[in-house]
Amino acid sequence: MMQTANPTIKRTGQTLPAPVAAFFGRLPPFPGSLLFVTGLNLTLRQHLPADVRASLQGRSLRISVRDAAVSFDFEWQGERFAARRRAPQVDLEIAASARDFLALARREEDPDTLFFCRRLSMEGDTELGLLVKNTLDAIEAPMLDLARQALQRWLQGLRPGAPRRG
């Protein structure tokens, strides 16, 4: 049975305003990648099964936000995600608009639907792309809920007298 695409997918003209995109496009890429992997480590690291961690080991990934003209290069190193300097090639690049990434994080849109509507693209190692997609699909909570929970844990750890975690 064919699934009807969500009506928000048809709104292709909605992107970040040009001045916002121009601002983001001027930012140096590596500090952004550092911030991005910090978020990944806070939200996703603890949810990754051992076999996924092993498959990601040393693999280079890039998330490109098309309308913001920014990208984040990173890899899995042992027990955490680590930022990488921009390289000409990566094992897997996933690209979409900021709006589409937000819809994915909120679980308002399905990645397959966005992919087949050409709003989400994956270039590089197909097996790695499927591993990433299936791993994210298997995580129960939307990414924004995980991010909110991770931020709350982190802020609680900053309280005076709170036990420190390593």
DSSP file (Angstrom, degrees, kcal/mol; ACC not computed):
  #  RESIDUE AA STRUCTURE BP1 BP2  ACC     N-H-->O    O-->H-N    N-H-->O    O-->H-N    TCO  KAPPA ALPHA  PHI   PSI    X-CA   Y-CA   Z-CA
    1    1 A M              0   0    0      0, 0.0     2,-0.3     0, 0.0     0, 0.0   0.000 360.0 360.0 360.0 130.3    0.0    0.0    0.0
    2    2 A M        -     0   0    0      1,-0.0     2,-0.4     0, 0.0     0, 0.0  -0.584 360.0-135.0 -80.1 134.1    1.4    3.4   -1.0
    3    3 A Q        -     0   0    0     -2,-0.3     2,-0.3     1,-0.0    -1,-0.0  -0.725  16.3-123.5 -91.5 135.7    1.7    5.9    1.8
    4    4 A T        -     0   0    0     -2,-0.4   109,-0.1     1,-0.1     2,-0.0  -0.608  31.3-115.4 -77.3 132.6    0.6    9.5    1.2
    5    5 A A        -     0   0    0     -2,-0.3    -1,-0.1     1,-0.1     5,-0.1  -0.347  33.7 -98.1 -68.0 147.1    3.3   12.0    1.8
    6    6 A N    >   -     0   0    0      1,-0.1     3,-1.8   104,-0.1     4,-0.5  -0.427  31.5-125.0 -61.7 136.0    2.9   14.5    4.7
    7    7 A P  G >  S+     0   0    0      0, 0.0     3,-0.9     0, 0.0     4,-0.3   0.749 106.5  67.4 -60.6 -23.5    1.6   17.8    3.2
    8    8 A T  G >  S+     0   0    0      1,-0.2     3,-1.1     2,-0.2    -2,-0.0   0.773  88.8  67.0 -68.1 -22.3    4.5   19.7    4.8
    9    9 A I  G <  S+     0   0    0     -3,-1.8    -1,-0.2     1,-0.2    -3,-0.0   0.819  90.7  62.4 -66.2 -29.9    6.9   17.9    2.5
   10   10 A K  G <  S+     0   0    0     -3,-0.9     2,-1.9    -4,-0.5    -1,-0.2   0.634  78.4  90.8 -72.9 -12.9    5.4   19.7   -0.5
   11   11 A R    X   +     0   0    0     -3,-1.1     3,-0.9    -4,-0.3    -1,-0.2  -0.529  47.3 157.2 -84.1  75.6    6.4   23.1    0.8
   12   12 A T  T 3   +     0   0    0     -2,-1.9    -1,-0.2     1,-0.2    -2,-0.1   0.705  59.6  67.3 -76.3 -20.1    9.8   23.2   -0.9
   13   13 A G  T 3  S+     0   0    0     -3,-0.2     2,-0.9     2,-0.0    -1,-0.2   0.572  73.6 102.1 -79.3  -7.0   10.2   26.9   -0.9
   14   14 A Q    <   +     0   0    0     -3,-0.9     2,-0.3     3,-0.0    85,-0.2  -0.676  45.7 137.4 -85.9 108.6   10.6   27.2    2.9
   15   15 A T        -     0   0    0     -2,-0.9     3,-0.1     1,-0.1    -2,-0.0  -0.787  61.0 -66.2-134.1 178.4   14.2   27.7    3.8
   16   16 A L        -     0   0    0     -2,-0.3    -1,-0.1     1,-0.1     5,-0.0  -0.391  65.5 -92.4 -64.7 146.9   16.1   29.8    6.2
   17   17 A P    >>  -     0   0    0      0, 0.0     4,-2.4     0, 0.0     3,-0.6  -0.322  38.2-113.0 -58.8 145.5   16.0   33.5    5.4
   18   18 A A  H 3> S+     0   0    0      1,-0.2     4,-2.7     2,-0.2     5,-0.2   0.851 114.8  52.3 -53.0 -43.3   19.0   34.6    3.2
   19   19 A P  H 3> S+     0   0    0      0, 0.0     4,-1.9     0, 0.0    -1,-0.2   0.883 111.2  48.0 -63.8 -34.9   20.7   36.8    5.9
   20   20 A V  H <> S+     0   0    0     -3,-0.6     4,-2.5     2,-0.2    -2,-0.2   0.934 113.3  46.9 -68.5 -45.5   20.5   33.9    8.4
   21   21 A A  H  X S+     0   0    0     -4,-2.4     4,-2.6     1,-0.2    -1,-0.2   0.898 111.1  52.2 -62.1 -40.8   22.0   31.4    5.9
   22   22 A A  H  X S+     0   0    0     -4,-2.7     4,-0.8    -5,-0.2    -1,-0.2   0.897 109.6  50.0 -62.9 -39.9   24.7   33.9    4.9
   23   23 A F  H >X S+     0   0    0     -4,-1.9     3,-1.1    -5,-0.2     4,-0.5   0.959 113.6  44.0 -62.2 -51.4   25.6   34.3    8.6
   24   24 A F  H >< S+     0   0    0     -4,-2.5     3,-1.2     1,-0.3    -2,-0.2   0.870 107.9  59.9 -62.6 -36.8   25.9   30.5    9.1
   25   25 A G  H 3< S+     0   0    0     -4,-2.6    -1,-0.3     1,-0.3    -2,-0.2   0.701 102.4  53.5 -65.4 -19.1   27.7   30.1    5.9
   26   26 A R  H << S+     0   0    0     -3,-1.1    -1,-0.3    -4,-0.8    -2,-0.2   0.565  85.2 104.4 -91.1 -10.1   30.5   32.4    7.1
   27   27 A L  S << S-     0   0    0     -3,-1.2    -3,-0.0    -4,-0.5    -4,-0.0  -0.446  82.5-106.4 -72.6 143.8   31.1   30.5   10.3
   28   28 A P     >  -     0   0    0      0, 0.0     4,-0.9     0, 0.0    -1,-0.1  -0.479  27.6-135.1 -68.2 141.0   34.2   28.3   10.5
   29   29 A P  H  > S+     0   0    0      0, 0.0     4,-2.0     0, 0.0     5,-0.2   0.854  90.3  62.3 -71.5 -36.3   33.2   24.6   10.2
   30   30 A F  H  > S+     0   0    0      1,-0.2     4,-2.2     2,-0.2     5,-0.2   0.916 101.2  49.4 -65.4 -45.1   35.3   22.9   13.0
   31   31 A P  H  > S+     0   0    0      0, 0.0     4,-2.1     0, 0.0    -1,-0.2   0.893 111.2  52.3 -60.0 -35.3   33.9   24.8   16.0
   32   32 A G  H  X S+     0   0    0     -4,-0.9     4,-2.5     1,-0.2    -2,-0.2   0.898 107.6  51.3 -63.8 -39.6   30.4   23.9   14.8
   33   33 A S  H  X S+     0   0    0     -4,-2.0     4,-2.6     2,-0.2     5,-0.2   0.873 107.2  54.1 -65.2 -36.4   31.4   20.3   14.5
   34   34 A L  H  X S+     0   0    0     -4,-2.2     4,-1.6     2,-0.2    -2,-0.2   0.929 111.3  44.6 -61.9 -44.7   32.6   20.4   18.1
   35   35 A L  H  X S+     0   0    0     -4,-2.1     4,-1.9     2,-0.2    -2,-0.2   0.904 112.5  52.9 -65.0 -41.0   29.3   21.7   19.3
   36   36 A F  H  X S+     0   0    0     -4,-2.5     4,-2.3     1,-0.2    -2,-0.2   0.933 109.5  46.4 -61.4 -47.8   27.4   19.2   17.2
   37   37 A V  H  X S+     0   0    0     -4,-2.6     4,-2.9     1,-0.2    44,-0.3   0.824 107.0  59.1 -68.6 -28.5   29.3   16.2   18.5
   38   38 A T  H  X S+     0   0    0     -4,-1.6     4,-2.1    -5,-0.2    -1,-0.2   0.938 108.4  45.8 -61.0 -44.5   28.8   17.5   22.1
   39   39 A G  H  X S+     0   0    0     -4,-1.9     4,-2.2     2,-0.2     5,-0.3   0.909 112.6  50.2 -63.2 -42.6   25.1   17.3   21.4
   40   40 A L  H  X>S+     0   0    0     -4,-2.3     4,-3.0     1,-0.2     5,-1.4   0.919 111.0  49.3 -61.4 -43.2   25.4   13.8   19.9
   41   41 A N  H  <5S+     0   0    0     -4,-2.9     5,-0.4     1,-0.2    -1,-0.2   0.875 112.8  47.1 -66.4 -36.5   27.4   12.6   22.9
   42   42 A L  H  <5S+     0   0    0     -4,-2.1    -1,-0.2    -5,-0.2    -2,-0.2   0.877 126.7  26.1 -69.7 -37.1   24.9   14.0   25.3
   43   43 A T  H  <5S+     0   0    0     -4,-2.2    -2,-0.2    -5,-0.2    -3,-0.2   0.875 131.9  22.2 -97.9 -41.4   21.8   12.6   23.5
   44   44 A L  T >X5S+     0   0    0     -4,-3.0     3,-2.1    -5,-0.3     4,-0.6   0.787  95.4  82.5-103.4 -31.1   22.8    9.5   21.5
   45   45 A R  G >4<S+     0   0    0     -5,-1.4     3,-1.3     1,-0.3    -4,-0.1   0.858  94.8  47.8 -48.9 -48.2   26.0    8.0   22.9
   46   46 A Q  G 34 S+     0   0    0     -5,-0.4    -1,-0.3     1,-0.3    -2,-0.1   0.657 109.3  55.5 -71.2 -14.0   24.3    6.0   25.7
   47   47 A H  G <4 S+     0   0    0     -3,-2.1    -1,-0.3    -4,-0.1    -2,-0.2   0.474  81.3 104.9 -95.8  -3.6   21.6    4.6   23.3
   48   48 A L    <<  -     0   0    0     -3,-1.3    87,-0.0    -4,-0.6     5,-0.0  -0.685  68.7-132.1 -85.8 121.8   24.0    3.1   20.8
   49   49 A P     >  -     0   0    0      0, 0.0     4,-2.4     0, 0.0     3,-0.4  -0.262  25.1-108.6 -64.8 158.4   24.3   -0.7   21.0
   50   50 A A  H  > S+     0   0    0      1,-0.2     4,-2.4     2,-0.2     5,-0.2   0.861 118.3  53.5 -58.1 -39.6   27.7   -2.3   21.0
   51   51 A D  H  > S+     0   0    0      2,-0.2     4,-1.9     1,-0.2    -1,-0.2   0.862 109.4  48.5 -67.6 -33.7   27.4   -3.6   17.5
   52   52 A V  H  > S+     0   0    0     -3,-0.4     4,-2.1     2,-0.2    -2,-0.2   0.918 110.1  52.0 -69.5 -43.7   26.5   -0.2   16.1
   53   53 A R  H  X S+     0   0    0     -4,-2.4     4,-1.1     1,-0.2    -2,-0.2   0.919 110.4  48.7 -56.7 -44.6   29.5    1.4   18.0
   54   54 A A  H  < S+     0   0    0     -4,-2.4     3,-0.4     1,-0.2    -1,-0.2   0.900 111.4  49.2 -63.8 -40.8   31.8   -1.2   16.4
   55   55 A S  H  < S+     0   0    0     -4,-1.9    -1,-0.2     1,-0.2    -2,-0.2   0.804 112.5  48.1 -69.0 -28.9   30.4   -0.6   12.9
   56   56 A L  H >< S+     0   0    0     -4,-2.1     3,-2.6    -5,-0.1    20,-0.8   0.655  80.1 129.5 -83.6 -16.4   30.8    3.2   13.3
   57   57 A Q  B 3< S-a   76   0A   0     -4,-1.1    20,-0.2    -3,-0.4     3,-0.1  -0.136  88.1 -11.9 -49.5 118.2   34.4    3.0   14.6
   58   58 A G  T 3  S+     0   0    0     18,-2.8     2,-0.4     1,-0.2    -1,-0.3   0.480  97.1 139.0  72.5   3.4   36.6    5.3   12.6
   59   59 A R    <   -     0   0    0     -3,-2.6    17,-0.6    17,-0.2     2,-0.4  -0.657  49.4-132.4 -83.2 134.0   33.9    6.0   10.0
   60   60 A S  E     -B   75   0A   0     -2,-0.4    32,-1.5    15,-0.2    31,-0.9  -0.720  27.1-177.8 -91.4 133.3   33.7    9.6    8.9
   61   61 A L  E     -Bc  74  92A   0     13,-3.2    13,-2.5    -2,-0.4     2,-0.4  -0.913  11.5-162.9-128.3 154.1   30.3   11.2    8.7
   62   62 A R  E     -Bc  73  93A   0     30,-2.1    32,-2.8    -2,-0.3     2,-0.6  -0.994   6.0-161.0-138.7 131.2   29.0   14.6    7.6
   63   63 A I  E     -Bc  72  94A   0      9,-2.1     9,-2.5    -2,-0.4     2,-0.5  -0.964  16.6-165.9-106.5 121.8   25.7   16.2    8.3
   64   64 A S  E     -Bc  71  95A   0     30,-2.9    32,-1.9    -2,-0.6     2,-0.9  -0.942  13.9-157.4-114.3 125.8   25.0   19.1    5.8
   65   65 A V  E >>> -Bc  70  96A   0      5,-3.0     5,-1.5    -2,-0.5     4,-0.9  -0.862  13.8-162.9 -99.9 101.4   22.3   21.6    6.4
   66   66 A R  G >45S+     0   0    0     30,-2.2     3,-1.0    -2,-0.9    -1,-0.2   0.896  81.8  43.9 -56.4 -52.3   21.7   22.8    2.9
   67   67 A D  G 345S+     0   0    0      1,-0.3    -1,-0.3    29,-0.2    30,-0.1   0.679 116.2  48.0 -74.5 -15.4   19.8   26.1    3.5
   68   68 A A  G <45S-     0   0    0     -3,-0.7    -1,-0.3     2,-0.2    -2,-0.2   0.505 101.6-133.5 -96.6  -6.7   22.1   27.1    6.3
   69   69 A A  T <<5 +     0   0    0     -3,-1.0     2,-0.3    -4,-0.9    -3,-0.2   0.870  64.8 122.0  55.4  39.7   25.3   26.4    4.2
   70   70 A V  E   < -B   65   0A   0     -5,-1.5    -5,-3.0   -44,-0.0     2,-0.3  -0.936  39.3-173.5-128.2 154.2   26.8   24.5    7.2
   71   71 A S  E     -B   64   0A   0     -2,-0.3     2,-0.5    -7,-0.2    -7,-0.2  -0.988  14.2-145.6-144.5 154.7   28.1   21.0    7.7
   72   72 A F  E     -B   63   0A   0     -9,-2.5    -9,-2.1    -2,-0.3     2,-0.4  -0.978  11.4-161.1-125.0 118.6   29.4   19.0   10.6
   73   73 A D  E     +B   62   0A   0     -2,-0.5    11,-2.2    11,-0.4     2,-0.3  -0.844  27.8 142.2-101.8 135.0   32.1   16.4   10.1
   74   74 A F  E     -BD  61  83A   0    -13,-2.5   -13,-3.2    -2,-0.4     2,-0.3  -0.961  27.2-159.4-159.7 171.9   32.6   13.8   12.8
   75   75 A E  E     -BD  60  82A   0      7,-2.0     7,-3.0    -2,-0.3     2,-0.5  -0.958  31.5-101.1-151.9 166.4   33.4   10.1   13.6
   76   76 A W  E     -aD  57  81A   0    -20,-0.8   -18,-2.8   -17,-0.6     2,-0.5  -0.844  34.1-173.8 -93.5 126.9   32.9    7.6   16.3
   77   77 A Q  E >   - D   0  80A   0      3,-3.5     2,-1.8    -2,-0.5     3,-0.9  -0.831  56.2 -67.4-125.3  92.8   36.1    7.1   18.3
   78   78 A G  T 3  S+     0   0    0     -2,-0.5   -21,-0.1     1,-0.3     3,-0.1  -0.447 124.3   2.6  71.9 -85.5   35.8    4.3   20.8
   79   79 A E  T 3  S+     0   0    0     -2,-1.8     2,-0.3     1,-0.1    -1,-0.3   0.255 127.6  32.9-120.9  10.1   33.3    5.6   23.3
   80   80 A R  E <  S-D   77   0A   0     -3,-0.9    -3,-3.5   -27,-0.1     2,-0.3  -0.991  77.7 -98.5-158.8 163.3   32.2    8.9   21.8
   81   81 A F  E     -D   76   0A   0     -2,-0.3     2,-0.4   -44,-0.3    -5,-0.2  -0.673  39.9-162.5 -81.8 145.1   31.6   11.0   18.8
   82   82 A A  E     -D   75   0A   0     -7,-3.0    -7,-2.0    -2,-0.3     2,-0.1  -0.991  18.6-115.6-132.7 139.9   34.5   13.3   17.9
   83   83 A A  E     -D   74   0A   0     -2,-0.4     2,-0.3    -9,-0.2    -9,-0.3  -0.377  29.8-158.0 -68.5 149.6   34.7   16.3   15.6
   84   84 A R        -     0   0    0    -11,-2.2   -11,-0.4    -2,-0.1     2,-0.1  -0.946  22.6-107.8-125.6 150.0   36.8   16.1   12.5
   85   85 A R        -     0   0    0     -2,-0.3     2,-0.1     1,-0.1   -13,-0.0  -0.458  57.2 -82.5 -67.3 150.8   38.3   18.8   10.3
   86   86 A R        -     0   0    0     -2,-0.1    -1,-0.1   -15,-0.1   -56,-0.0  -0.354  54.1-169.0 -60.3 130.2   36.5   19.2    7.0
   87   87 A A        -     0   0    0     -3,-0.1    -1,-0.0     1,-0.1     3,-0.0  -0.854  32.9-118.0-119.2 155.8   37.8   16.6    4.5
   88   88 A P  S    S+     0   0    0      0, 0.0     2,-0.4     0, 0.0    -1,-0.1   0.856  99.6  27.1 -61.5 -33.3   37.2   16.3    0.8
   89   89 A Q        -     0   0    0     -3,-0.0     2,-0.3     3,-0.0     3,-0.0  -0.963  64.0-175.2-132.4 147.2   35.5   13.0    1.2
   90   90 A V        -     0   0    0     -2,-0.4     3,-0.2     1,-0.1   -29,-0.2  -0.897  36.8-116.9-131.0 164.0   33.6   11.2    4.0
   91   91 A D  S    S+     0   0    0    -31,-0.9    34,-3.2    -2,-0.3     2,-0.3   0.864 100.4  10.6 -68.4 -35.4   32.2    7.7    4.3
   92   92 A L  E     -cE  61 124A   0    -32,-1.5   -30,-2.1    32,-0.2     2,-0.5  -0.977  61.4-170.1-149.0 130.7   28.6    9.1    4.5
   93   93 A E  E     -cE  62 123A   0     30,-2.7    30,-2.5    -2,-0.3     2,-0.5  -0.989   5.2-168.6-120.8 129.1   27.1   12.5    4.0
   94   94 A I  E     -cE  63 122A   0    -32,-2.8   -30,-2.9    -2,-0.5     2,-0.4  -0.971  13.0-176.9-115.0 127.5   23.5   13.2    5.0
   95   95 A A  E     +cE  64 121A   0     26,-2.5    26,-2.7    -2,-0.5     2,-0.3  -0.970  16.3 131.7-132.0 142.0   22.0   16.4    3.7
   96   96 A A  E     -c   65   0A   0    -32,-1.9   -30,-2.2    -2,-0.4   -29,-0.2  -0.945  54.6 -77.6-165.7 176.7   18.6   18.2    4.2
   97   97 A S     >  -     0   0    0     22,-0.5     4,-2.4    -2,-0.3     5,-0.2  -0.431  43.8-109.9 -80.1 163.3   17.2   21.6    5.0
   98   98 A A  H  > S+     0   0    0      1,-0.2     4,-2.4     2,-0.2     5,-0.2   0.909 120.3  53.1 -58.8 -42.7   17.2   22.8    8.6
   99   99 A R  H  > S+     0   0    0      1,-0.2     4,-2.3     2,-0.2    -1,-0.2   0.905 109.4  47.6 -61.1 -42.7   13.4   22.5    8.6
  100  100 A D  H  > S+     0   0    0      2,-0.2     4,-2.2     1,-0.2    -1,-0.2   0.891 111.0  50.5 -69.1 -38.8   13.5   18.9    7.5
  101  101 A F  H  X S+     0   0    0     -4,-2.4     4,-2.6     2,-0.2    -2,-0.2   0.912 111.2  49.8 -63.0 -40.6   16.2   17.9   10.0
  102  102 A L  H  X S+     0   0    0     -4,-2.4     4,-2.1     2,-0.2    -2,-0.2   0.915 109.7  50.5 -63.6 -42.5   14.0   19.5   12.7
  103  103 A A  H  <>S+     0   0    0     -4,-2.3     5,-2.8     1,-0.2     6,-1.2   0.875 111.4  49.1 -63.5 -37.0   11.0   17.5   11.5
  104  104 A L  H ><5S+     0   0    0     -4,-2.2     3,-1.0     3,-0.2    39,-0.3   0.926 110.0  50.6 -66.2 -44.3   13.1   14.3   11.6
  105  105 A A  H 3<5S+     0   0    0     -4,-2.6    39,-1.1     1,-0.3    38,-0.9   0.846 113.7  45.2 -62.9 -33.8   14.3   15.1   15.1
  106  106 A R  T 3<5S-     0   0    0     -4,-2.1    -1,-0.3    -5,-0.2    -2,-0.2   0.528 111.5-123.6 -84.5  -6.6   10.7   15.7   16.3
  107  107 A R  T < 5S+     0   0    0     -3,-1.0    -3,-0.2    -4,-0.4    -2,-0.1   0.809  76.0 126.5  63.4  32.1    9.6   12.5   14.4
  108  108 A E  S   <S+     0   0    0     -5,-2.8     2,-0.3    -6,-0.2    -4,-0.2   0.680  71.1  39.5 -85.7 -22.2    7.1   14.6   12.4
  109  109 A E  S    S-     0   0    0     -6,-1.2    -2,-0.1    -9,-0.1    -1,-0.1  -0.937  80.7-125.9-128.7 151.1    8.5   13.3    9.2
  110  110 A D     >  -     0   0    0     -2,-0.3     4,-2.2     1,-0.1     5,-0.2  -0.795  16.4-136.6 -93.9 135.1    9.7    9.9    8.1
  111  111 A P  H  > S+     0   0    0      0, 0.0     4,-2.5     0, 0.0     5,-0.2   0.866 104.0  55.1 -61.5 -34.9   13.3    9.7    6.6
  112  112 A D  H  > S+     0   0    0      2,-0.2     4,-2.7     1,-0.2     5,-0.2   0.919 107.8  48.9 -63.7 -42.0   12.2    7.4    3.8
  113  113 A T  H  > S+     0   0    0      1,-0.2     4,-1.5     2,-0.2    -1,-0.2   0.936 113.0  46.6 -62.7 -46.4    9.5    9.8    2.7
  114  114 A L  H  <>S+     0   0    0     -4,-2.2     5,-3.1     1,-0.2     6,-1.2   0.891 112.5  51.8 -62.6 -38.7   11.9   12.8    2.7
  115  115 A F  H ><5S+     0   0    0     -4,-2.5     3,-1.6     4,-0.2    -2,-0.2   0.943 110.9  45.4 -63.1 -48.6   14.4   10.7    0.8
  116  116 A F  H 3<5S+     0   0    0     -4,-2.7    -1,-0.2     1,-0.3    -2,-0.2   0.716 111.1  53.6 -72.6 -18.8   12.0    9.6   -1.9
  117  117 A C  T 3<5S-     0   0    0     -4,-1.5    -1,-0.3    -5,-0.2    -2,-0.2   0.356 116.0-118.9 -89.5   4.3   10.8   13.2   -2.2
  118  118 A R  T < 5S+     0   0    0     -3,-1.6    -3,-0.2     2,-0.2    -2,-0.1   0.784  86.0 114.6  61.9  31.5   14.4   14.3   -2.6
  119  119 A R  S   <S+     0   0    0     -5,-3.1   -22,-0.5     1,-0.2     2,-0.4   0.610  75.8  42.6 -99.0 -18.7   14.4   16.4    0.5
  120  120 A L  S    S-     0   0    0     -6,-1.2     2,-0.4   -24,-0.1    -1,-0.2  -0.996  73.9-171.1-127.4 131.4   16.9   14.2    2.3
  121  121 A S  E     -E   95   0A   0    -26,-2.7   -26,-2.5    -2,-0.4     2,-0.4  -0.943  11.3-165.2-126.6 150.0   20.0   12.8    0.6
  122  122 A M  E     -E   94   0A   0     -2,-0.4     2,-0.4   -28,-0.2   -28,-0.2  -0.999  10.2-176.4-129.6 128.3   22.6   10.3    1.5
  123  123 A E  E     +E   93   0A   0    -30,-2.5   -30,-2.7    -2,-0.4     2,-0.4  -0.982  48.6  22.5-126.1 138.4   25.8   10.0   -0.4
  124  124 A G  E    S+E   92   0A   0     -2,-0.4     2,-0.6   -32,-0.2   -32,-0.2  -0.916 104.5  26.0 118.5-141.7   28.6    7.5    0.2
  125  125 A D     >  -     0   0    0    -34,-3.2     4,-2.2    -2,-0.4     5,-0.1  -0.478  57.4-162.9 -69.3 110.1   28.5    4.1    1.9
  126  126 A T  H  > S+     0   0    0     -2,-0.6     4,-2.4     1,-0.2     5,-0.2   0.894  88.9  53.1 -63.2 -42.4   24.9    2.8    1.5
  127  127 A E  H  > S+     0   0    0      1,-0.2     4,-2.2     2,-0.2    -1,-0.2   0.909 109.9  48.6 -60.3 -42.0   25.3    0.2    4.3
  128  128 A L  H  > S+     0   0    0      2,-0.2     4,-2.5     1,-0.2    -1,-0.2   0.897 109.7  52.9 -64.7 -40.4   26.5    2.8    6.7
  129  129 A G  H  X S+     0   0    0     -4,-2.2     4,-2.5     1,-0.2    -2,-0.2   0.906 110.5  46.7 -61.0 -42.7   23.6    5.0    5.7
  130  130 A L  H  X S+     0   0    0     -4,-2.4     4,-2.9     2,-0.2     5,-0.3   0.875 110.2  53.6 -68.0 -37.0   21.1    2.2    6.5
  131  131 A L  H  X S+     0   0    0     -4,-2.2     4,-2.2    -5,-0.2    -2,-0.2   0.937 111.5  45.3 -60.8 -46.7   22.9    1.5    9.8
  132  132 A V  H  X S+     0   0    0     -4,-2.5     4,-2.4     2,-0.2     5,-0.2   0.944 115.8  46.4 -62.4 -49.0   22.5    5.1   10.9
  133  133 A K  H  X S+     0   0    0     -4,-2.5     4,-2.5     1,-0.2    -2,-0.2   0.938 114.7  45.8 -60.3 -48.9   18.9    5.3    9.7
  134  134 A N  H  X S+     0   0    0     -4,-2.9     4,-1.7     1,-0.2    -1,-0.2   0.858 112.0  52.2 -66.0 -34.9   17.9    2.0   11.4
  135  135 A T  H  X S+     0   0    0     -4,-2.2     4,-0.9    -5,-0.3    -1,-0.2   0.936 111.8  45.3 -65.8 -45.9   19.7    2.9   14.6
  136  136 A L  H >< S+     0   0    0     -4,-2.4     3,-0.6     1,-0.2    -2,-0.2   0.885 111.6  53.2 -65.6 -37.4   17.9    6.2   14.8
  137  137 A D  H 3< S+     0   0    0     -4,-2.5    -1,-0.2     1,-0.2    -2,-0.2   0.852 105.3  55.5 -63.4 -33.5   14.6    4.6   14.0
  138  138 A A  H 3< S+     0   0    0     -4,-1.7     2,-0.4    -5,-0.2    -1,-0.2   0.694  84.1  95.6 -75.8 -18.8   15.1    2.0   16.8
  139  139 A I  S << S-     0   0    0     -4,-0.9     4,-0.1    -3,-0.6   -91,-0.0  -0.628  70.1-148.1 -76.2 125.8   15.5    4.7   19.5
  140  140 A E  S    S+     0   0    0     -2,-0.4    -1,-0.1     2,-0.1    -4,-0.0   0.902  70.7  62.5 -65.0 -47.9   12.1    5.2   21.1
  141  141 A A  S    S-     0   0    0      1,-0.1   -34,-0.1     2,-0.1    -2,-0.0  -0.499  90.8-103.2 -85.7 147.9   12.1    8.9   22.0
  142  142 A P    >>  -     0   0    0      0, 0.0     4,-2.0     0, 0.0     3,-0.7  -0.342  35.8-113.0 -59.9 150.3   12.4   11.8   19.5
  143  143 A M  H 3> S+     0   0    0    -38,-0.9     4,-2.7   -39,-0.3     5,-0.2   0.844 116.3  56.6 -57.1 -36.2   15.8   13.4   19.4
  144  144 A L  H 3> S+     0   0    0    -39,-1.1     4,-2.2     2,-0.2    -1,-0.3   0.861 106.0  50.2 -68.2 -33.3   14.6   16.6   20.9
  145  145 A D  H <> S+     0   0    0     -3,-0.7     4,-2.4   -40,-0.3    -1,-0.2   0.915 111.7  48.4 -66.7 -42.1   13.2   14.7   23.9
  146  146 A L  H  X S+     0   0    0     -4,-2.0     4,-2.6     2,-0.2    -2,-0.2   0.905 111.4  50.3 -62.4 -41.1   16.6   13.0   24.4
  147  147 A A  H  X S+     0   0    0     -4,-2.7     4,-2.5     2,-0.2    -2,-0.2   0.911 110.1  49.7 -64.0 -42.2   18.3   16.4   24.1
  148  148 A R  H  X S+     0   0    0     -4,-2.2     4,-2.2     2,-0.2    -2,-0.2   0.923 112.7  47.1 -62.8 -44.4   16.1   17.9   26.7
  149  149 A Q  H  X S+     0   0    0     -4,-2.4     4,-2.3     2,-0.2    -2,-0.2   0.909 112.3  49.8 -63.8 -42.8   16.7   15.0   29.1
  150  150 A A  H  X S+     0   0    0     -4,-2.6     4,-2.5     1,-0.2    -2,-0.2   0.902 110.4  50.2 -63.9 -41.1   20.5   15.2   28.5
  151  151 A L  H  X S+     0   0    0     -4,-2.5     4,-2.8     2,-0.2    -1,-0.2   0.907 109.8  50.6 -64.1 -41.6   20.5   18.9   29.1
  152  152 A Q  H  X S+     0   0    0     -4,-2.2     4,-2.3     2,-0.2    -2,-0.2   0.918 111.2  48.0 -62.8 -42.9   18.6   18.5   32.4
  153  153 A R  H  X S+     0   0    0     -4,-2.3     4,-1.8     2,-0.2    -2,-0.2   0.918 113.0  49.0 -61.4 -43.3   21.0   15.8   33.6
  154  154 A W  H  X S+     0   0    0     -4,-2.5     4,-0.7     1,-0.2    -2,-0.2   0.925 111.7  47.8 -64.1 -45.2   24.0   18.0   32.7
  155  155 A L  H >X S+     0   0    0     -4,-2.8     3,-0.8     1,-0.2     4,-0.5   0.878 109.4  53.5 -64.4 -37.9   22.5   21.1   34.4
  156  156 A Q  H >< S+     0   0    0     -4,-2.3     3,-1.0     1,-0.2    -1,-0.2   0.864 104.3  56.7 -63.5 -34.8   21.7   19.0   37.5
  157  157 A G  H 3< S+     0   0    0     -4,-1.8    -1,-0.2     1,-0.2    -2,-0.2   0.697  99.5  60.4 -68.7 -19.0   25.4   17.9   37.5
  158  158 A L  H << S+     0   0    0     -3,-0.8    -1,-0.2    -4,-0.7    -2,-0.2   0.625  79.5 109.7 -83.1 -14.0   26.5   21.5   37.7
  159  159 A R  S X< S-     0   0    0     -3,-1.0     3,-2.0    -4,-0.5     2,-0.1  -0.326  84.6 -98.0 -62.1 142.1   24.7   22.1   41.0
  160  160 A P  T 3  S+     0   0    0      0, 0.0    -1,-0.1     0, 0.0    -2,-0.1  -0.396 110.5  17.1 -59.8 134.9   27.0   22.6   44.0
  161  161 A G  T 3  S+     0   0    0      1,-0.3    -2,-0.1    -3,-0.1    -3,-0.1   0.387  90.2 138.7  84.0  -3.7   27.4   19.3   45.9
  162  162 A A    <   -     0   0    0     -3,-2.0    -1,-0.3    -5,-0.1     2,-0.1  -0.511  63.6-101.6 -73.5 141.8   26.0   17.2   43.0
  163  163 A P        -     0   0    0      0, 0.0     2,-0.3     0, 0.0    -1,-0.1  -0.386  37.0-126.0 -63.6 138.6   27.9   14.0   42.5
  164  164 A R        -     0   0    0     -2,-0.1     2,-0.4    -3,-0.1    -6,-0.0  -0.682  18.1-152.3 -88.7 137.6   30.4   14.1   39.5
  165  165 A R              0   0    0     -2,-0.3    -8,-0.0     1,-0.1     0, 0.0  -0.872 360.0 360.0-108.6 145.6   30.2   11.6   36.8
  166  166 A G              0   0    0     -2,-0.4    -1,-0.1     0, 0.0    -2,-0.0   0.428 360.0 360.0 -91.5 360.0   33.2   10.6   34.7
